[in-house]
Amino acid sequence: MPVTGVLACYYGLAYGLYLLDHNVELQDRLVARLKNPGNFQGAYYEVVVARALISAGFELTLEDETDPGSKHCEFAAVSKKTGEKFWVEAKMRGVSGLLGRTEADGATSSNPISRLVPQLNAAFQKPAAGRRMIFIDLNAEMNVDASDERRPTFVSKVNARLQRYEKTELPKGESAYLFVTNMTFHRELDALAQMVAIPVGVGIPDFNRSGHFRLYDVYLSDQKHADAHRVAEGLSSLLSLPMTFDGSMPATTLHGDIPPVTIGQTYCFEAANDDRSDIVGTVADVTVMEEDKCAMIAVNCNDGSAVILRDDLSDTQLADYKAHPDAYFGKIKPVSREAKTPYELFQFFMEAYTELPRAKAVKQLKLSDRDAAELSDEQMRALFCERLVIGVLQQTGGHPEMRAARDGAPVKSRPPITKWGSR
Protein backbone atom coordinates (compact mmCIF):
# COMPACT_ATOMS: atom_id res chain seq x y z
CA MET A 1 0.00 0.00 0.00
CA PRO A 2 1.19 3.58 -0.50
CA VAL A 3 3.29 4.86 2.39
CA THR A 4 1.58 8.07 3.46
CA GLY A 5 2.93 10.52 6.01
CA VAL A 6 0.96 9.07 8.90
CA LEU A 7 2.16 5.53 8.11
CA ALA A 8 5.77 6.72 7.84
CA CYS A 9 5.46 8.44 11.21
CA TYR A 10 3.88 5.65 13.20
CA TYR A 11 5.15 2.48 11.54
CA GLY A 12 8.55 4.05 10.91
CA LEU A 13 8.92 4.90 14.59
CA ALA A 14 7.63 1.48 15.64
CA TYR A 15 10.10 -0.30 13.36
CA GLY A 16 12.93 1.87 14.63
CA LEU A 17 12.09 0.97 18.22
CA TYR A 18 11.89 -2.70 17.26
CA LEU A 19 15.34 -2.59 15.64
CA LEU A 20 16.85 -0.87 18.68
CA ASP A 21 15.29 -3.40 21.02
CA HIS A 22 16.36 -6.32 18.82
CA ASN A 23 19.88 -5.19 17.86
CA VAL A 24 21.07 -2.89 20.64
CA GLU A 25 18.91 -2.06 23.62
CA LEU A 26 15.80 0.01 24.12
CA GLN A 27 16.61 2.40 26.94
CA ASP A 28 13.84 3.42 29.30
CA ARG A 29 15.14 6.99 29.07
CA LEU A 30 14.62 7.05 25.30
CA VAL A 31 11.03 5.87 25.68
CA ALA A 32 10.45 8.49 28.39
CA ARG A 33 11.78 11.22 26.07
CA LEU A 34 9.41 10.08 23.33
CA LYS A 35 6.51 10.37 25.76
CA ASN A 36 7.47 13.93 26.69
CA PRO A 37 6.25 16.46 24.06
CA GLY A 38 9.16 18.80 24.82
CA ASN A 39 11.75 16.08 24.23
CA PHE A 40 9.95 14.09 21.56
CA GLN A 41 11.53 15.64 18.46
CA GLY A 42 15.15 14.96 19.42
CA ALA A 43 14.41 11.40 20.49
CA TYR A 44 12.34 10.77 17.35
CA TYR A 45 15.12 11.84 15.00
CA GLU A 46 17.65 9.76 16.92
CA VAL A 47 15.45 6.70 16.31
CA VAL A 48 15.24 7.55 12.60
CA VAL A 49 19.03 7.81 12.35
CA ALA A 50 19.58 4.66 14.39
CA ARG A 51 17.23 2.76 12.11
CA ALA A 52 19.12 3.91 9.01
CA LEU A 53 22.45 2.86 10.53
CA ILE A 54 21.20 -0.55 11.65
CA SER A 55 19.72 -1.15 8.19
CA ALA A 56 23.08 -0.17 6.68
CA GLY A 57 24.90 -2.85 8.66
CA PHE A 58 26.22 -0.98 11.69
CA GLU A 59 26.32 -2.08 15.31
CA LEU A 60 25.32 0.70 17.71
CA THR A 61 26.55 1.46 21.20
CA LEU A 62 24.24 3.83 23.04
CA GLU A 63 25.78 6.51 25.24
CA ASP A 64 24.86 7.17 28.87
CA GLU A 65 23.10 10.51 28.54
CA THR A 66 22.47 10.66 32.29
CA ASP A 67 26.17 11.40 32.81
CA PRO A 68 26.34 15.15 33.49
CA GLY A 69 30.12 15.21 33.64
CA SER A 70 30.77 15.70 29.93
CA LYS A 71 29.21 16.23 26.56
CA HIS A 72 29.05 13.25 24.26
CA CYS A 73 27.51 12.13 20.98
CA GLU A 74 24.20 10.27 20.82
CA PHE A 75 25.83 6.91 20.12
CA ALA A 76 28.71 5.17 18.39
CA ALA A 77 28.31 3.05 15.25
CA VAL A 78 30.69 0.27 14.21
CA SER A 79 30.66 -0.94 10.61
CA LYS A 80 30.26 -4.70 10.33
CA LYS A 81 32.01 -4.55 6.95
CA THR A 82 35.16 -2.61 7.84
CA GLY A 83 35.19 -2.60 11.63
CA GLU A 84 35.62 1.19 11.69
CA LYS A 85 33.97 3.08 14.52
CA PHE A 86 32.09 6.34 13.99
CA TRP A 87 30.76 8.84 16.51
CA VAL A 88 27.22 9.85 15.64
CA GLU A 89 25.39 13.10 16.34
CA ALA A 90 21.78 13.70 15.22
CA LYS A 91 20.06 17.11 15.24
CA MET A 92 16.76 18.36 13.83
CA ARG A 93 15.66 21.97 13.34
CA GLY A 94 12.86 22.82 15.72
CA VAL A 95 9.87 24.57 14.17
CA SER A 96 7.13 26.15 16.23
CA GLY A 97 3.93 24.13 16.04
CA LEU A 98 5.58 20.89 14.84
CA LEU A 99 6.64 17.79 16.78
CA GLY A 100 5.94 19.34 20.16
CA ARG A 101 7.91 22.55 19.64
CA THR A 102 6.51 25.96 20.57
CA GLU A 103 7.65 29.54 19.98
CA ALA A 104 9.78 29.17 23.11
CA ASP A 105 11.96 26.42 21.61
CA GLY A 106 11.06 26.36 17.91
CA ALA A 107 11.97 28.58 14.98
CA THR A 108 9.42 30.79 13.29
CA SER A 109 11.72 31.55 10.34
CA SER A 110 10.82 29.97 6.99
CA ASN A 111 14.50 29.75 6.05
CA PRO A 112 15.19 25.97 5.86
CA ILE A 113 18.93 26.33 6.53
CA SER A 114 18.66 28.84 9.37
CA ARG A 115 19.93 26.30 11.91
CA LEU A 116 22.25 24.30 9.67
CA VAL A 117 25.57 25.88 10.68
CA PRO A 118 24.73 26.38 14.41
CA GLN A 119 23.74 22.73 14.68
CA LEU A 120 26.82 21.65 12.76
CA ASN A 121 29.03 23.68 15.11
CA ALA A 122 27.25 22.18 18.12
CA ALA A 123 27.92 18.70 16.76
CA PHE A 124 31.63 19.45 16.33
CA GLN A 125 31.79 20.65 19.93
CA LYS A 126 30.89 17.17 21.15
CA PRO A 127 34.05 15.11 21.81
CA ALA A 128 34.64 12.17 19.48
CA ALA A 129 37.35 9.55 19.74
CA GLY A 130 37.21 8.75 16.03
CA ARG A 131 35.59 9.72 12.76
CA ARG A 132 32.27 11.55 12.88
CA MET A 133 28.93 11.04 11.22
CA ILE A 134 26.57 13.98 11.66
CA PHE A 135 22.89 13.97 10.71
CA ILE A 136 20.95 17.24 10.49
CA ASP A 137 17.31 17.43 9.43
CA LEU A 138 16.08 20.73 7.97
CA ASN A 139 12.43 20.11 8.95
CA ALA A 140 11.34 22.27 6.01
CA GLU A 141 8.44 22.41 3.60
CA MET A 142 8.95 20.62 0.30
CA ASN A 143 7.05 20.33 -2.96
CA VAL A 144 4.85 17.26 -3.23
CA ASP A 145 6.98 15.73 -5.99
CA ALA A 146 10.63 16.05 -5.02
CA SER A 147 12.12 14.65 -8.20
CA ASP A 148 15.19 15.40 -10.31
CA GLU A 149 13.10 17.84 -12.33
CA ARG A 150 11.62 19.46 -9.22
CA ARG A 151 14.61 19.56 -6.94
CA PRO A 152 13.86 21.59 -3.77
CA THR A 153 15.52 25.00 -3.74
CA PHE A 154 17.15 24.28 -0.40
CA VAL A 155 19.45 21.66 -2.00
CA SER A 156 21.61 24.26 -3.75
CA LYS A 157 21.47 26.49 -0.67
CA VAL A 158 22.74 23.67 1.54
CA ASN A 159 25.62 22.88 -0.81
CA ALA A 160 26.61 26.55 -1.20
CA ARG A 161 26.49 27.22 2.56
CA LEU A 162 28.55 24.14 3.39
CA GLN A 163 31.17 25.10 0.82
CA ARG A 164 31.60 28.47 2.54
CA TYR A 165 31.64 26.79 5.93
CA GLU A 166 34.36 24.38 4.88
CA LYS A 167 36.56 27.18 3.53
CA THR A 168 36.29 29.68 6.38
CA GLU A 169 34.52 28.24 9.45
CA LEU A 170 35.40 24.57 9.79
CA PRO A 171 37.34 24.01 13.05
CA LYS A 172 40.94 23.11 12.37
CA GLY A 173 41.56 19.39 12.11
CA GLU A 174 37.87 18.49 12.10
CA SER A 175 35.99 16.51 9.44
CA ALA A 176 32.75 14.57 9.22
CA TYR A 177 30.44 12.67 6.96
CA LEU A 178 27.41 14.95 7.02
CA PHE A 179 23.95 13.76 5.96
CA VAL A 180 21.50 16.64 5.58
CA THR A 181 17.99 15.20 5.49
CA ASN A 182 14.51 16.60 5.10
CA MET A 183 11.48 14.58 6.16
CA THR A 184 7.96 15.77 5.47
CA PHE A 185 6.04 12.88 7.03
CA HIS A 186 4.72 14.92 9.95
CA ARG A 187 3.79 17.88 7.73
CA GLU A 188 1.71 15.97 5.15
CA LEU A 189 0.04 13.10 6.99
CA ASP A 190 -2.30 12.15 4.15
CA ALA A 191 0.12 12.73 1.27
CA LEU A 192 2.71 10.34 -0.09
CA ALA A 193 5.66 10.33 2.32
CA GLN A 194 8.87 11.88 1.08
CA MET A 195 12.40 12.19 2.33
CA VAL A 196 15.56 13.57 0.73
CA ALA A 197 19.15 13.15 1.83
CA ILE A 198 22.19 15.18 0.81
CA PRO A 199 25.45 13.36 1.63
CA VAL A 200 28.35 15.79 2.08
CA GLY A 201 31.97 15.29 3.12
CA VAL A 202 32.80 18.25 5.37
CA GLY A 203 36.58 18.36 5.41
CA ILE A 204 36.59 15.21 3.26
CA PRO A 205 37.35 16.54 -0.23
CA ASP A 206 37.07 13.24 -2.13
CA PHE A 207 33.60 12.20 -0.92
CA ASN A 208 30.64 12.89 -3.24
CA ARG A 209 31.95 16.09 -4.81
CA SER A 210 30.74 17.79 -7.98
CA GLY A 211 32.76 17.44 -11.15
CA HIS A 212 33.76 15.03 -13.89
CA PHE A 213 35.76 11.99 -12.87
CA ARG A 214 37.12 8.80 -14.38
CA LEU A 215 35.10 5.69 -13.54
CA TYR A 216 38.30 4.25 -12.09
CA ASP A 217 38.72 7.20 -9.71
CA VAL A 218 35.04 7.15 -8.69
CA TYR A 219 35.31 3.45 -7.88
CA LEU A 220 38.41 3.90 -5.74
CA SER A 221 36.70 6.77 -3.89
CA ASP A 222 33.58 4.68 -3.33
CA GLN A 223 35.68 1.87 -1.88
CA LYS A 224 37.45 4.32 0.41
CA HIS A 225 34.16 5.78 1.65
CA ALA A 226 32.07 2.60 1.40
CA ASP A 227 30.70 2.94 4.94
CA ALA A 228 29.31 6.40 4.22
CA HIS A 229 27.73 5.19 0.99
CA ARG A 230 26.06 2.35 2.90
CA VAL A 231 24.59 4.92 5.30
CA ALA A 232 23.19 6.87 2.35
CA GLU A 233 21.54 3.67 1.13
CA GLY A 234 20.18 3.09 4.64
CA LEU A 235 18.57 6.52 4.56
CA SER A 236 17.11 5.85 1.13
CA SER A 237 15.36 2.73 2.46
CA LEU A 238 13.59 4.44 5.37
CA LEU A 239 10.26 4.56 3.54
CA SER A 240 10.41 0.90 2.60
CA LEU A 241 8.57 -0.53 5.60
CA PRO A 242 8.56 -4.32 6.08
CA MET A 243 5.21 -6.01 6.57
CA THR A 244 6.76 -8.17 9.28
CA PHE A 245 9.27 -6.51 11.60
CA ASP A 246 11.15 -9.78 12.23
CA GLY A 247 11.85 -10.23 8.51
CA SER A 248 9.70 -13.33 8.05
CA MET A 249 7.84 -13.74 4.77
CA PRO A 250 4.37 -12.13 4.88
CA ALA A 251 2.92 -14.97 2.80
CA THR A 252 3.92 -17.43 5.51
CA THR A 253 3.42 -15.31 8.62
CA LEU A 254 0.25 -13.45 7.66
CA HIS A 255 -1.43 -15.79 5.15
CA GLY A 256 -0.35 -19.27 6.22
CA ASP A 257 1.35 -20.22 2.93
CA ILE A 258 4.05 -22.88 2.88
CA PRO A 259 7.56 -21.39 3.27
CA PRO A 260 9.75 -21.42 0.14
CA VAL A 261 12.28 -24.22 -0.32
CA THR A 262 15.89 -23.43 0.55
CA ILE A 263 18.63 -24.10 -1.98
CA GLY A 264 21.01 -26.70 -0.56
CA GLN A 265 18.44 -28.29 1.78
CA THR A 266 17.09 -31.84 1.44
CA TYR A 267 13.32 -32.44 1.27
CA CYS A 268 10.81 -35.18 0.78
CA PHE A 269 8.57 -34.01 -2.07
CA GLU A 270 5.15 -35.60 -1.97
CA ALA A 271 4.07 -37.29 -5.19
CA ALA A 272 1.35 -35.53 -7.15
CA ASN A 273 -0.61 -38.78 -7.67
CA ASP A 274 -0.68 -42.42 -6.52
CA ASP A 275 1.23 -43.63 -9.61
CA ARG A 276 4.47 -42.11 -8.38
CA SER A 277 6.45 -42.43 -5.18
CA ASP A 278 7.64 -39.53 -3.07
CA ILE A 279 10.93 -37.92 -4.08
CA VAL A 280 13.74 -37.34 -1.60
CA GLY A 281 16.48 -35.02 -2.77
CA THR A 282 18.46 -31.82 -2.37
CA VAL A 283 17.36 -28.56 -4.00
CA ALA A 284 20.08 -27.51 -6.47
CA ASP A 285 18.45 -24.40 -7.90
CA VAL A 286 15.11 -22.65 -8.35
CA THR A 287 13.80 -20.49 -11.18
CA VAL A 288 10.58 -18.49 -10.94
CA MET A 289 8.31 -18.15 -13.96
CA GLU A 290 6.46 -14.99 -13.01
CA GLU A 291 3.95 -15.07 -15.88
CA ASP A 292 2.99 -18.67 -15.02
CA LYS A 293 3.07 -17.96 -11.26
CA CYS A 294 5.19 -20.99 -10.51
CA ALA A 295 8.66 -22.05 -9.38
CA MET A 296 10.67 -24.68 -11.24
CA ILE A 297 12.75 -26.59 -8.67
CA ALA A 298 15.84 -28.51 -9.74
CA VAL A 299 16.33 -31.47 -7.37
CA ASN A 300 19.28 -33.87 -7.11
CA CYS A 301 17.63 -37.06 -5.85
CA ASN A 302 19.17 -39.37 -3.30
CA ASP A 303 19.11 -42.25 -5.83
CA GLY A 304 21.45 -40.34 -8.15
CA SER A 305 18.82 -39.05 -10.58
CA ALA A 306 17.78 -35.46 -11.13
CA VAL A 307 14.30 -34.04 -11.66
CA ILE A 308 12.60 -30.70 -12.25
CA LEU A 309 9.53 -30.10 -10.09
CA ARG A 310 6.88 -27.41 -10.52
CA ASP A 311 5.48 -25.55 -7.53
CA ASP A 312 2.59 -23.16 -8.11
CA LEU A 313 2.89 -19.84 -6.25
CA SER A 314 0.11 -17.89 -4.59
CA ASP A 315 -0.23 -14.16 -5.18
CA THR A 316 1.31 -13.44 -1.77
CA GLN A 317 4.21 -15.84 -2.39
CA LEU A 318 4.90 -14.21 -5.75
CA ALA A 319 4.80 -10.77 -4.10
CA ASP A 320 7.35 -11.95 -1.53
CA TYR A 321 9.60 -13.23 -4.31
CA LYS A 322 9.41 -9.93 -6.22
CA ALA A 323 10.31 -8.04 -3.05
CA HIS A 324 13.44 -10.19 -2.47
CA PRO A 325 14.29 -12.01 -5.73
CA ASP A 326 17.97 -12.37 -4.90
CA ALA A 327 17.49 -14.12 -1.55
CA TYR A 328 13.97 -15.62 -1.60
CA PHE A 329 15.21 -19.23 -1.74
CA GLY A 330 17.75 -18.90 1.05
CA LYS A 331 20.86 -18.36 -1.07
CA ILE A 332 22.00 -15.11 -2.64
CA LYS A 333 21.40 -15.31 -6.38
CA PRO A 334 22.31 -12.20 -8.38
CA VAL A 335 19.36 -11.05 -10.49
CA SER A 336 19.72 -9.33 -13.82
CA ARG A 337 19.37 -5.57 -13.85
CA GLU A 338 19.59 -2.83 -16.42
CA ALA A 339 22.62 -0.52 -16.46
CA LYS A 340 21.37 3.00 -17.09
CA THR A 341 24.60 4.92 -16.48
CA PRO A 342 28.25 4.32 -17.34
CA TYR A 343 29.01 3.71 -13.67
CA GLU A 344 26.26 1.08 -13.34
CA LEU A 345 27.69 -0.65 -16.40
CA PHE A 346 31.15 -0.42 -14.81
CA GLN A 347 29.82 -2.00 -11.60
CA PHE A 348 28.26 -4.82 -13.64
CA PHE A 349 31.61 -5.56 -15.26
CA MET A 350 33.38 -5.43 -11.90
CA GLU A 351 31.03 -8.11 -10.58
CA ALA A 352 31.37 -10.19 -13.74
CA TYR A 353 35.19 -10.13 -13.67
CA THR A 354 35.82 -10.82 -9.98
CA GLU A 355 38.13 -13.70 -10.97
CA LEU A 356 39.95 -11.82 -13.74
CA PRO A 357 43.47 -13.24 -14.17
CA ARG A 358 46.07 -10.56 -13.59
CA ALA A 359 48.06 -11.64 -16.64
CA LYS A 360 45.03 -11.18 -18.89
CA ALA A 361 44.40 -7.66 -17.54
CA VAL A 362 48.05 -6.68 -18.07
CA LYS A 363 47.92 -7.94 -21.64
CA GLN A 364 44.63 -6.22 -22.49
CA LEU A 365 45.73 -2.92 -20.92
CA LYS A 366 49.15 -3.17 -22.58
CA LEU A 367 50.93 -2.22 -19.36
CA SER A 368 54.65 -2.27 -18.89
CA ASP A 369 56.09 -4.41 -16.11
CA ARG A 370 56.87 -1.24 -14.15
CA ASP A 371 53.34 0.16 -14.43
CA ALA A 372 51.76 -3.20 -13.62
CA ALA A 373 53.89 -3.59 -10.50
CA GLU A 374 52.42 -0.38 -9.08
CA LEU A 375 48.82 -1.64 -9.32
CA SER A 376 46.98 -4.02 -7.01
CA ASP A 377 44.77 -6.76 -8.47
CA GLU A 378 41.67 -4.68 -7.68
CA GLN A 379 43.08 -1.57 -9.32
CA MET A 380 44.03 -3.64 -12.36
CA ARG A 381 40.51 -5.04 -12.58
CA ALA A 382 39.00 -1.54 -12.27
CA LEU A 383 41.16 -0.24 -15.13
CA PHE A 384 40.20 -3.26 -17.23
CA CYS A 385 36.46 -2.74 -16.60
CA GLU A 386 36.76 0.99 -17.28
CA ARG A 387 38.24 0.12 -20.67
CA LEU A 388 35.26 -2.18 -21.37
CA VAL A 389 32.78 0.62 -20.59
CA ILE A 390 34.63 3.01 -22.89
CA GLY A 391 34.43 0.42 -25.63
CA VAL A 392 30.68 0.00 -25.17
CA LEU A 393 30.06 3.75 -25.25
CA GLN A 394 32.19 4.14 -28.36
CA GLN A 395 30.22 1.42 -30.13
CA THR A 396 26.76 2.63 -29.09
CA GLY A 397 27.33 6.38 -29.03
CA GLY A 398 26.23 6.38 -25.40
CA HIS A 399 22.68 6.07 -24.11
CA PRO A 400 21.04 9.50 -23.47
CA GLU A 401 20.69 8.73 -19.77
CA MET A 402 24.34 7.69 -19.67
CA ARG A 403 25.41 10.95 -21.25
CA ALA A 404 23.28 12.85 -18.74
CA ALA A 405 24.93 11.02 -15.86
CA ARG A 406 28.37 12.01 -17.10
CA ASP A 407 27.20 15.62 -17.02
CA GLY A 408 26.55 15.40 -13.30
CA ALA A 409 22.86 14.52 -13.18
CA PRO A 410 21.66 13.76 -9.62
CA VAL A 411 21.31 10.17 -8.52
CA LYS A 412 17.73 9.20 -7.67
CA SER A 413 16.80 6.18 -5.59
CA ARG A 414 13.52 4.36 -5.81
CA PRO A 415 10.51 6.68 -5.36
CA PRO A 416 9.20 8.33 -3.35
CA ILE A 417 12.61 8.73 -1.67
CA THR A 418 15.19 10.84 -3.44
CA LYS A 419 18.87 10.88 -2.62
CA TRP A 420 20.95 13.53 -4.30
CA GLY A 421 24.61 12.98 -4.93
CA SER A 422 26.47 15.94 -6.32
CA ARG A 423 28.90 14.18 -8.64
N, C-alpha and C positions, 0 to 999 in steps of 0.2 A: 504494500500500500504506500501511497505517497507519504514522505516524511514531512509533516507540517511543523511549524514552530513549536506548538504545544507538545507534540510527540518528541521532538528533539530535546526539549527542556526536560520533560519528566523521564522518558525512557533513557535518554542520554545520561542524566544524572544517576538514575538507578543502575545502569550498566557500569558507570564509573565506580560507584560504591561497591558493586559486586566484584569488579576487578581488584580494587584495593583490598577488599576482605579476603579474596581468594589468593592473591599474589603477594601482598605485603602484610598489612594489618589495617583494620578500620578503627582508628583511634576515637575514643569517646569524645575527645575534645573537638575533633573535626565535625562529628555529628551535632554536637552542641552549638558549634558556630553556624552550621547550616540552619539550625532551628531559631537562631537569633537574627531578626531582620537586619540589624545594624552590621552584623558580621557575615551575612549570607553571601554577598557578592564575592568577597575574597576567597571564601572556602569553596564556592561553586566553581570559580575559574581554576583553582588548584586541582579540583577533581577532573575537570576537563583536560588539563595539561597532563595529569597523571595517567589518565586513560589513553591519551595519545602516545605517551612514552611506553606504557606497558604493551600497547598494540604494536609498537615499533620494535619490541624485543629488548626492553631495558628492565633491569631489576632495580626497584626503588628502595631507598632507605629513608624513612621519615625522620625528621628532626624533632627534638624535644623543644617545642615552642613555649613550654612553661618555664624554661630556664631564662631568668631575667638578667643573667650576668653578661650576655653578649648577644650581638646581632648574628643572625645566621640565615642561610637560604631555606626555602621551604623544604626541600629534600635533595638527596643525591641520587643520581641515576647511573647505573653501571651497564654498559653495553654487553650483551651476551655474545655478540660477534667478535668484538675486539678486546673486551675486558677494560676499556678505558672508562674512567669515572668522571662524571660531569656534575657540577653544582648548579642546581636549578632554582630560578626565581620566577615567579608568576605574578603579574600585576594587571589590573583591569581598570580602565578609566571609569570613575564614578560619575553618573549622570543623575541629576535630581529627578525623582519620580520613577526611576527604574531600579529593579533588583534591591529594593529596600533603602535606597539612598534618598536623602532629602536635600534641601538647599544648604543645610548645615555641613554636609559632608559630600555633596555631589555638585558637579559642574553644571552651570547653566549655559555655558558657551556652546555654540554649534560647531566650533572648530574641532574636527575629529583628531587632530594631532596636538591639541593644546597641552596634553599631559605626557606626550611621548618622551621628550627629553628629561623632564623631572623624574619620571618613573624609571627611565634608563639609568640616570645618575644614582637614584636610590638603590637600584639593583647592584650597581658597581660598588656601592658603599658597604654592601654585605660581604664579609670575609668569605673567601673560597680557597680551598686547598688545591684546586686543580682547574681545569677548563670550565668555562661557564656556558650554560644555556639559559637565555632569558626569553620569557614569553610576555608580550604586552598586547592586551586587547584594546582596540580603539573604542569599542562600544558606540559605534556611530551608525547613522542612517545609511541605507544603501539601496540602490535601485533594485527592483524586483527581479531583474534578470542580469546578474553580474557575470557577464560573458566576456570573451575576448573583444567583441565589438562594443560592449558597453562597460568598459573597465571603469570602476569607481574613480572619481577624481582624486581621492585621498591617496591612491597608490603612488602617483608621481610625486605628491607632496611628501609622503613618507620617505621615498628614495632620496629626494633632494635634501630634505632636512637631515637625514642620516649621513649623507655625504659631507655636509657642512660640519656636522658633529664630529665625524671621524677626523677631519682635517684640523679643527681648531679646539675642540672641547673634550675629546677622548682622554681620560686620565692616562698618564704615561705608563706604559707596560701592560695596560689592560686590553683584553679582547674578549669577544663572546660570539657565539652563534645566537643571533637574535631572530625570533619568529614573531612578526607583527601580525596579529589576527584580527578579524572582525566578524563577530557572530551577531546575527539578527533574529535568532530564535525567539527571544523574549520580547522583541518589538513587534513581530508579525506572527502572532500565534496561529492564525488560520491560513497563512500563506505558506508556500513551499519554503522549507528551511534552507538557509544559505550560510556559507562560511567561506571566507577567503583567508589565505595565509601568504605572507610575504617573507620568505627566508632571506636574511641578510647576514653577511659576515662583517661584524663591526671590529675593525682591527685585524681582519682576516682577508687579505686582498685577493686571494685566489679562490674564494668561495662564492659561486653564483653571481658573478659580475657581468655587466653588460659588455658587449663587444663581439668580435668575430674570432673564433678559435679553431684550431685544428681538432678533428675528432680525437686524435691521439692525446692531445693535451687535455681536452675535456674529460676523457676517460681517466687519465692519471689523477686529475683533480677530484673526480667523483670517488675514486678509490681512496684518496687521502681523506676526504670528508664524508665517507660513507655513512658514518653514524648520524650526521646531521641530515643527510638525504633521507635516511630511514625515518627520522622524526617528522620530516615534511610529509612523507607518505602516511605516517600515523595520523597527522592532522587531517590529511585529505580523506581519511576513512571514517572520520567522526560521525558523519551522517549516514553511515552504512550500519544500521542497527541489527544485530542478530536476533532471530526469532526466539532462540533459546540461549540464555546467557552462558550455559555451561558448554556450548559448542556442539551439542548433540544435534543430529539431523531432525528437523521439524517433522518430516514425513514419519519418522519412527516415534519420536517423543509425543507429538501432538495428534497424529492421525493413526498410529498403531500399525504402520506398514512394516514389513520385514526389513531389517537393516541390509545394506548392500554387502555383497561378498567382498572379501579382502584379498588382494593379490598376494600370493605366497602362502595362503592358508589352505588347509585340507578340509573338504566337506563331503558329506554324503548327500548326493542329489537324488531326490525322490523321482522315480520313474513316472512318466506322464500317463502311462496306461499299464494294464496287467501283462501285456506281451513282453515287456522289458523289465530287467532287474535294475535295482538302484545302482547309481554310479558313485564310486568313492575315488576322489582324486584331488589334486592340488590346482588351484586357480593360477594359470600362467599369465593371462592378460584378459582385459575386458574392453570392448569397444561399444559405444552407445550409438544407436541409430535413432537420432532425434525424431525424424519424420515418422518412423514406424513405432516410436515410443517403446523401444525395447533395448536390452543389453545382450550382446553376443559374448558369451563367456567361453574362453579357451581353457580346457581342463586337461591336465596330464594325469591319466588314470593310474591307479595303483597296479593294474595288470600290464602296464607298459604301453597301452594304447592312448590315443588322444582324441578328444571329441570337442565339438562346438555346441554349446547349449544356448537356447534362447530364453531370456527372462523378460517378460512384459513389465513395463514400468508404469506406475500410477502417475497422475498429474503432479502430485506432491513429490514423488521420488524424482521425476524428471526436473522439477523446479530445483530440488536440492542439488542435482547433478550440474545444472547450468550455473548455479551459484558457486560451485567449487569443482569445476571439471578436472583440475589438475590433481586433486587429492581425494576424490569421492570414493575411490576403491582402495583406500588405505595405503597407496604408494604414489609418490609424486611422479606424475606423468606430464611432461611439458606438452602444452596444447598449442596448436598453430595460432599465430596472430599476424596481423597485417602491420608492416613497417611503413609508417606515414612520414617519417622524417629521416634524414641521413643518419642521425645518431641512433634511432631505433633499428635501422638496418645494420649499423655497425655493431650494436649489441647482439643482434641475431647472429651475425658472423662470429662474434666472440664466443657465444655459447656453442656454436656449431664446430668451432675449431679449438676446443679445450685441450685436445690431445695432439695439437699440431707439432710435428717433429721440428726441432730447432734447425736441423740441416735444410729442410725444405724451405723454411721461412728465409734463411740466409740466402739460399739460391734464388728464390723468387724476388727478394728485395735487392739482390745484387750488391750485398754488403761486403766490404773488405773485412779481413780477419780482425783488423784493429777496431773498426766500427762495431762489428758483431760482439767483440769482447766487452764492450762498454754497455751492452744491453742485457737485461734479464730476460728470461723466457717469456714473462708476461708482457714486457715492453716490446719484444720481438713480435709476439702474437698480435698486439695492438697495432703495430705498424703494418703488419700483413693484412689485417682486416680493414684498416683504413684504406689501403691500396685497393682492396676489393670494392669498397663503397665508391671510390673515385671511378673505378672502371664501370660500375653499374650506372652512375650518373652520366658518364660520358656517352654510354651507349643509348640511354633513354632520353637524354636531354634534361633529366631531372623532373620529378613530379612537382606540380605547382605548390603543393603543401610542403614539399621538401625545400623548395627554393625559399618559401616564406620563412621556414624555420631557420635557414641560414641567415636570414635578414633580421633575426632577433625576435621573432614572434613569441608571445608568451606561451608557456606550457600550461595546458588545461587538463585537469584530472576529470574523472567521470562526474557528470552533473548530478546534483546541483551544486557540488563543491568546486570551487575554482582555486587553483594554486598557481600563483604567478612567479615564475623564475625570470630573472632579468637578462639572462644570456640569450 
